[in-house]
Protein backbone atom coordinates (compact mmCIF):
# COMPACT_ATOMS: atom_id res chain seq x y z
CA UNK A 1 0.00 0.00 0.00
CA UNK A 2 2.60 2.51 1.10
CA UNK A 3 6.05 2.20 -0.34
CA UNK A 4 8.02 2.51 2.89
CA UNK A 5 11.36 0.79 3.18
CA UNK A 6 12.93 -0.64 6.30
CA UNK A 7 15.29 2.32 6.55
CA UNK A 8 12.36 4.80 6.58
CA UNK A 9 10.57 2.80 9.29
CA UNK A 10 13.76 2.84 11.38
CA UNK A 11 14.06 6.64 11.09
CA UNK A 12 10.38 7.14 12.04
CA UNK A 13 10.83 4.85 15.08
CA UNK A 14 13.90 6.75 16.30
CA UNK A 15 12.11 10.12 15.92
CA UNK A 16 9.04 8.73 17.75
CA UNK A 17 11.26 7.42 20.56
CA UNK A 18 12.88 10.84 20.94
CA UNK A 19 9.60 12.80 20.77
CA UNK A 20 7.35 10.52 22.83
CA UNK A 21 9.89 9.07 25.19
CA UNK A 22 10.62 5.49 26.17
CA UNK A 23 7.90 5.29 28.89
CA UNK A 24 4.94 6.21 26.66
CA UNK A 25 6.16 4.64 23.40
CA UNK A 26 4.45 1.22 23.98
CA UNK A 27 1.13 2.94 24.82
CA UNK A 28 1.38 5.15 21.71
CA UNK A 29 2.25 2.12 19.56
CA UNK A 30 -0.78 0.24 20.95
CA UNK A 31 -3.04 3.23 20.26
CA UNK A 32 -1.68 3.54 16.71
CA UNK A 33 -2.26 -0.20 16.20
CA UNK A 34 -5.91 0.17 17.30
CA UNK A 35 -6.39 3.19 15.02
CA UNK A 36 -4.87 1.37 12.07
CA UNK A 37 -7.06 -1.69 12.71
CA UNK A 38 -10.16 0.55 12.94
CA UNK A 39 -9.19 2.24 9.68
CA UNK A 40 -8.77 -1.16 8.03
CA UNK A 41 -12.15 -2.28 9.37
CA UNK A 42 -13.74 0.93 8.11
CA UNK A 43 -12.19 0.51 4.66
CA UNK A 44 -13.26 -3.15 4.59
CA UNK A 45 -16.79 -2.14 5.64
CA UNK A 46 -17.00 0.54 2.96
CA UNK A 47 -15.64 -1.86 0.35
CA UNK A 48 -18.18 -4.51 1.40
CA UNK A 49 -21.04 -2.00 1.28
CA UNK A 50 -20.03 -0.84 -2.18
CA UNK A 51 -19.77 -4.44 -3.36
CA UNK A 52 -23.21 -5.21 -1.90
CA UNK A 53 -24.74 -2.15 -3.58
CA UNK A 54 -23.24 -3.12 -6.93
CA UNK A 55 -24.54 -6.66 -6.47
CA UNK A 56 -28.01 -5.34 -5.58
CA UNK A 57 -28.05 -3.19 -8.72
CA UNK A 58 -27.06 -6.19 -10.81
CA UNK A 59 -29.83 -8.24 -9.20
CA UNK A 60 -32.37 -5.47 -9.81
CA UNK A 61 -31.36 -5.26 -13.46
CA UNK A 62 -31.56 -9.03 -13.79
CA UNK A 63 -34.97 -9.03 -12.11
CA UNK A 64 -36.16 -6.28 -14.44
CA UNK A 65 -34.97 -8.14 -17.53
CA UNK A 66 -36.59 -11.35 -16.28
CA UNK A 67 -39.88 -9.51 -15.76
CA UNK A 68 -39.66 -8.02 -19.25
CA UNK A 69 -38.94 -11.44 -20.72
CA UNK A 70 -41.79 -13.04 -18.79
CA UNK A 71 -44.15 -10.26 -19.88
CA UNK A 72 -43.18 -10.65 -23.53
CA UNK A 73 -43.66 -14.43 -23.33
CA UNK A 74 -47.02 -13.95 -21.66
CA UNK A 75 -48.07 -11.47 -24.35
CA UNK A 76 -47.02 -13.81 -27.15
CA UNK A 77 -48.86 -16.73 -25.53
CA UNK A 78 -52.01 -14.64 -25.14
CA UNK A 79 -51.72 -13.54 -28.76
CA UNK A 80 -51.40 -17.15 -29.91
CA UNK A 81 -54.35 -18.20 -27.76
CA UNK A 82 -56.51 -15.43 -29.19
CA UNK A 83 -55.50 -16.43 -32.72
CA UNK A 84 -56.36 -20.06 -32.00
CA UNK A 85 -59.71 -19.05 -30.51
CA UNK A 86 -60.52 -16.89 -33.52
CA UNK A 87 -59.55 -19.70 -35.89
CA UNK A 88 -61.70 -22.24 -34.03
CA UNK A 89 -64.61 -19.81 -33.93
CA UNK A 90 -64.32 -19.15 -37.65
CA UNK A 91 -64.13 -22.90 -38.34
CA UNK A 92 -67.19 -23.55 -36.20
CA UNK A 93 -69.01 -20.75 -38.02
CA UNK A 94 -67.99 -22.26 -41.36
CA UNK A 95 -69.22 -25.67 -40.24
CA UNK A 96 -72.50 -24.14 -39.10
CA UNK A 97 -72.92 -22.41 -42.47
CA UNK A 98 -72.10 -25.64 -44.29
CA UNK A 99 -74.45 -27.60 -42.05
CA UNK A 100 -77.43 -25.38 -42.87
CA UNK A 101 -77.55 -26.27 -46.60
CA UNK A 102 -77.15 -29.93 -45.65
CA UNK A 103 -80.19 -29.65 -43.39
CA UNK A 104 -82.21 -28.16 -46.25
CA UNK A 105 -81.13 -31.06 -48.46
CA UNK A 106 -82.11 -33.59 -45.84
CA UNK A 107 -85.71 -32.39 -45.84
CA UNK A 108 -86.35 -33.30 -49.49
CA UNK A 109 -84.64 -36.61 -48.93
CA UNK A 110 -87.04 -37.38 -46.13
CA UNK A 111 -89.90 -36.64 -48.50
CA UNK A 112 -88.40 -38.89 -51.12
CA UNK A 113 -87.51 -41.60 -48.67
CA UNK A 114 -90.68 -43.55 -49.25
CA UNK A 115 -89.93 -43.65 -52.94
CA UNK A 116 -86.36 -44.62 -52.24
CA UNK A 117 -87.48 -47.32 -49.85
CA UNK A 118 -90.01 -48.52 -52.40
CA UNK A 119 -87.31 -48.73 -55.04
CA UNK A 120 -85.14 -50.59 -52.56
CA UNK A 121 -87.93 -53.06 -51.96
CA UNK A 122 -88.37 -53.57 -55.66
CA UNK A 123 -84.67 -54.12 -56.17
CA UNK A 124 -84.51 -56.53 -53.26
CA UNK A 125 -87.59 -58.38 -54.62
CA UNK A 126 -85.95 -58.46 -58.01
CA UNK A 127 -82.74 -59.87 -56.48
CA UNK A 128 -84.69 -62.58 -54.64
CA UNK A 129 -86.59 -63.67 -57.73
CA UNK A 130 -83.47 -63.87 -59.91
CA UNK A 131 -82.00 -67.10 -58.56
C-alpha positions as CSV (number, residue, x, y, z in Angstrom):
1,X,0.0,0.0,0.0
2,X,2.6,2.5,1.1
3,X,6.1,2.2,-0.3
4,X,8.0,2.5,2.9
5,X,11.4,0.8,3.2
6,X,12.9,-0.6,6.3
7,X,15.3,2.3,6.5
8,X,12.4,4.8,6.6
9,X,10.6,2.8,9.3
10,X,13.8,2.8,11.4
11,X,14.1,6.6,11.1
12,X,10.4,7.1,12.0
13,X,10.8,4.8,15.1
14,X,13.9,6.8,16.3
15,X,12.1,10.1,15.9
16,X,9.0,8.7,17.8
17,X,11.3,7.4,20.6
18,X,12.9,10.8,20.9
19,X,9.6,12.8,20.8
20,X,7.4,10.5,22.8
21,X,9.9,9.1,25.2
22,X,10.6,5.5,26.2
23,X,7.9,5.3,28.9
24,X,4.9,6.2,26.7
25,X,6.2,4.6,23.4
26,X,4.4,1.2,24.0
27,X,1.1,2.9,24.8
28,X,1.4,5.1,21.7
29,X,2.3,2.1,19.6
30,X,-0.8,0.2,20.9
31,X,-3.0,3.2,20.3
32,X,-1.7,3.5,16.7
33,X,-2.3,-0.2,16.2
34,X,-5.9,0.2,17.3
35,X,-6.4,3.2,15.0
36,X,-4.9,1.4,12.1
37,X,-7.1,-1.7,12.7
38,X,-10.2,0.5,12.9
39,X,-9.2,2.2,9.7
40,X,-8.8,-1.2,8.0
41,X,-12.2,-2.3,9.4
42,X,-13.7,0.9,8.1
43,X,-12.2,0.5,4.7
44,X,-13.3,-3.2,4.6
45,X,-16.8,-2.1,5.6
46,X,-17.0,0.5,3.0
47,X,-15.6,-1.9,0.3
48,X,-18.2,-4.5,1.4
49,X,-21.0,-2.0,1.3
50,X,-20.0,-0.8,-2.2
51,X,-19.8,-4.4,-3.4
52,X,-23.2,-5.2,-1.9
53,X,-24.7,-2.2,-3.6
54,X,-23.2,-3.1,-6.9
55,X,-24.5,-6.7,-6.5
56,X,-28.0,-5.3,-5.6
57,X,-28.0,-3.2,-8.7
58,X,-27.1,-6.2,-10.8
59,X,-29.8,-8.2,-9.2
60,X,-32.4,-5.5,-9.8
61,X,-31.4,-5.3,-13.5
62,X,-31.6,-9.0,-13.8
63,X,-35.0,-9.0,-12.1
64,X,-36.2,-6.3,-14.4
65,X,-35.0,-8.1,-17.5
66,X,-36.6,-11.3,-16.3
67,X,-39.9,-9.5,-15.8
68,X,-39.7,-8.0,-19.3
69,X,-38.9,-11.4,-20.7
70,X,-41.8,-13.0,-18.8
71,X,-44.1,-10.3,-19.9
72,X,-43.2,-10.7,-23.5
73,X,-43.7,-14.4,-23.3
74,X,-47.0,-13.9,-21.7
75,X,-48.1,-11.5,-24.4
76,X,-47.0,-13.8,-27.1
77,X,-48.9,-16.7,-25.5
78,X,-52.0,-14.6,-25.1
79,X,-51.7,-13.5,-28.8
80,X,-51.4,-17.1,-29.9
81,X,-54.4,-18.2,-27.8
82,X,-56.5,-15.4,-29.2
83,X,-55.5,-16.4,-32.7
84,X,-56.4,-20.1,-32.0
85,X,-59.7,-19.0,-30.5
86,X,-60.5,-16.9,-33.5
87,X,-59.5,-19.7,-35.9
88,X,-61.7,-22.2,-34.0
89,X,-64.6,-19.8,-33.9
90,X,-64.3,-19.2,-37.6
91,X,-64.1,-22.9,-38.3
92,X,-67.2,-23.6,-36.2
93,X,-69.0,-20.7,-38.0
94,X,-68.0,-22.3,-41.4
95,X,-69.2,-25.7,-40.2
96,X,-72.5,-24.1,-39.1
97,X,-72.9,-22.4,-42.5
98,X,-72.1,-25.6,-44.3
99,X,-74.5,-27.6,-42.1
100,X,-77.4,-25.4,-42.9
101,X,-77.5,-26.3,-46.6
102,X,-77.1,-29.9,-45.7
103,X,-80.2,-29.7,-43.4
104,X,-82.2,-28.2,-46.3
105,X,-81.1,-31.1,-48.5
106,X,-82.1,-33.6,-45.8
107,X,-85.7,-32.4,-45.8
108,X,-86.3,-33.3,-49.5
109,X,-84.6,-36.6,-48.9
110,X,-87.0,-37.4,-46.1
111,X,-89.9,-36.6,-48.5
112,X,-88.4,-38.9,-51.1
113,X,-87.5,-41.6,-48.7
114,X,-90.7,-43.6,-49.3
115,X,-89.9,-43.6,-52.9
116,X,-86.4,-44.6,-52.2
117,X,-87.5,-47.3,-49.8
118,X,-90.0,-48.5,-52.4
119,X,-87.3,-48.7,-55.0
120,X,-85.1,-50.6,-52.6
121,X,-87.9,-53.1,-52.0
122,X,-88.4,-53.6,-55.7
123,X,-84.7,-54.1,-56.2
124,X,-84.5,-56.5,-53.3
125,X,-87.6,-58.4,-54.6
126,X,-85.9,-58.5,-58.0
127,X,-82.7,-59.9,-56.5
128,X,-84.7,-62.6,-54.6
129,X,-86.6,-63.7,-57.7
130,X,-83.5,-63.9,-59.9
131,X,-82.0,-67.1,-58.6
